[in-house]
Amino acid sequence: MEANKIKWDIDPAHTKTGFRVKHLMISNVDGVFNTFSGEIETNGNDFSTAVINFKIDAASVNTGMADRDAHLKSPDFFDVETYPEIIFSDAKLKDLGDEIFELTGDLTMKGVTHPVSLTAELGGTMKDPWGNIKAGFTVTGKLNRKDWGLNWNAALEAGGVLVSDEVKINCDVQLAQIAG
């Protein structure tokens, strides 16, 4: 007998969609996307059966500096007027043991889609004080921003570039089971 299908929503109050990029080759700039949504469906509580679709509002990028955020929203980077969403679709989790999963799916940014593979660590599941079932994951990985046409950069006088091509992904995701 097949387990019951369980649907989960991303809890935006307890989720962070973070990234980190090397700046001037000596320090890091951290950012988040403030607006996002996701749909997850599992067979029972088996996350290795999950099918995941996740959308980010590209204009919600926030690095804590308005001028930098405006540049990130421009055609040099996300081009949010033309490409308002970043989409992670048809994602699946492969159980690697010890609460570690390989998260794979198609990432679409700026009209370009490539498969990506990230690491998702299950923090556990818990019932909150109001009776809601929650699950927590930490998602990490790396990607090359140029693969999606985010090419802008500036050469430094002493050598190197202003912004690294490598972007580190660091997300803390809390899921809320939808009462069925």
C-alpha positions in Angstrom: 0.0 0.0 0.0 1.4 3.4 -1.0 1.9 5.9 1.8 -0.3 9.0 1.9 0.7 12.0 -0.1 1.7 14.9 2.2 2.0 18.4 1.1 4.3 21.0 2.7 4.6 24.7 2.3 7.7 26.7 2.9 7.4 28.7 6.1 8.6 32.2 5.1 8.9 33.4 8.7 11.5 30.7 9.4 13.3 30.4 6.1 16.3 32.2 4.7 17.3 32.0 1.0 20.9 33.2 1.3 24.0 33.5 -0.9 27.6 34.7 -0.6 29.9 36.1 -3.2 33.6 37.0 -2.8 34.2 40.8 -3.3 37.5 42.3 -4.2 38.9 38.8 -3.8 39.4 39.5 -0.1 36.0 39.6 1.6 32.4 38.4 1.2 29.1 40.0 0.4 26.1 38.2 1.8 22.5 38.5 0.5 19.1 37.0 0.7 15.9 37.0 -1.3 13.0 38.2 0.9 10.1 36.9 -1.2 9.8 33.3 -2.3 7.4 30.3 -2.3 7.6 26.6 -2.5 5.6 23.5 -2.9 6.8 20.1 -1.7 5.0 16.8 -1.9 6.2 13.6 -0.2 4.9 10.0 0.3 4.3 10.0 4.0 7.2 11.5 5.9 9.8 10.1 3.5 11.7 13.1 2.2 13.5 10.9 -0.4 10.2 10.8 -2.3 9.9 14.6 -2.3 9.0 16.6 -5.5 10.0 20.2 -5.0 9.2 23.4 -6.8 10.5 26.7 -5.5 10.1 30.3 -6.8 12.0 33.4 -5.9 11.0 37.0 -6.6 14.3 38.2 -8.1 13.4 41.8 -7.3 13.4 40.9 -3.6 17.2 40.6 -3.5 18.6 42.2 -0.4 22.3 42.7 0.4 21.7 45.4 2.9 22.8 48.2 0.5 20.2 49.8 -1.7 22.7 50.9 -4.5 24.1 47.4 -4.8 20.6 45.8 -4.7 19.5 48.2 -7.6 22.6 47.1 -9.6 21.7 43.4 -8.9 18.2 44.0 -10.2 19.5 45.6 -13.4 20.3 43.9 -16.8 23.9 43.5 -15.6 22.7 40.8 -13.2 19.1 39.5 -12.7 17.3 41.9 -15.1 14.2 41.7 -12.9 12.1 43.7 -15.4 12.5 41.0 -18.0 13.0 37.9 -15.7 11.0 38.5 -12.5 11.4 35.0 -11.1 14.2 32.6 -10.3 12.8 29.1 -10.4 14.1 25.8 -9.0 11.9 23.1 -10.5 11.4 19.4 -10.6 13.7 19.1 -7.7 14.2 15.8 -5.9 16.0 14.6 -2.8 18.3 11.5 -2.8 18.9 10.1 0.6 22.7 9.8 1.2 22.3 8.6 4.8 22.8 10.3 8.2 20.1 12.9 7.4 22.0 14.2 4.3 20.4 14.4 0.9 21.5 15.4 -2.5 19.1 18.0 -3.8 18.9 18.1 -7.6 16.7 20.1 -10.0 16.6 22.7 -12.8 17.5 26.2 -11.8 16.2 29.0 -14.2 17.7 32.5 -13.9 17.6 35.2 -16.4 15.9 32.9 -18.9 18.6 30.2 -18.7 18.1 26.8 -17.2 20.8 24.4 -15.9 20.6 21.4 -13.7 22.1 22.0 -10.2 23.1 19.7 -7.3 23.1 21.0 -3.8 23.4 19.4 -0.3 20.4 19.3 2.0 20.8 18.4 5.6 17.6 17.4 7.5 17.6 19.1 10.9 14.6 17.0 11.9 10.8 17.1 12.2 8.9 18.5 15.1 5.4 19.4 16.2 5.2 23.1 17.2 3.2 24.3 20.3 0.1 24.8 18.0 0.1 21.2 16.7 1.7 22.0 13.3 4.2 19.5 11.9 7.4 21.3 10.8 10.6 20.0 9.1 13.9 21.9 8.8 16.7 21.7 6.2 19.9 23.5 5.7 20.7 23.7 1.9 24.3 24.5 0.7 26.2 24.4 -2.5 28.0 26.4 -5.1 27.3 27.6 -8.6 28.9 29.7 -11.3 26.8 32.8 -11.9 28.2 33.1 -15.5 26.4 29.9 -16.4 23.2 31.9 -16.2 24.4 35.0 -18.0 25.2 37.0 -14.9 28.5 38.2 -16.4 29.1 41.7 -15.2 32.4 42.3 -13.6 35.3 44.8 -13.3 39.0 44.2 -13.4 41.1 45.3 -10.5 44.2 47.4 -10.9 46.2 44.9 -8.8 44.8 41.9 -10.7 41.8 39.8 -10.2 38.1 40.9 -10.5 35.6 42.8 -8.3 33.1 40.0 -8.0 33.8 36.2 -7.9 32.1 34.0 -10.5 31.4 31.5 -7.7 28.3 32.0 -5.7 27.8 30.0 -2.5 24.3 29.0 -1.6 23.3 28.9 2.0 19.6 28.4 2.8 17.8 27.5 6.0 14.4 26.1 5.1 11.5 25.3 7.4 8.6 23.4 6.0 5.1 23.3 7.4 3.0 20.3 6.7 -0.4 21.2 5.2 -3.3 19.7 7.1 -5.1 17.3 4.8 
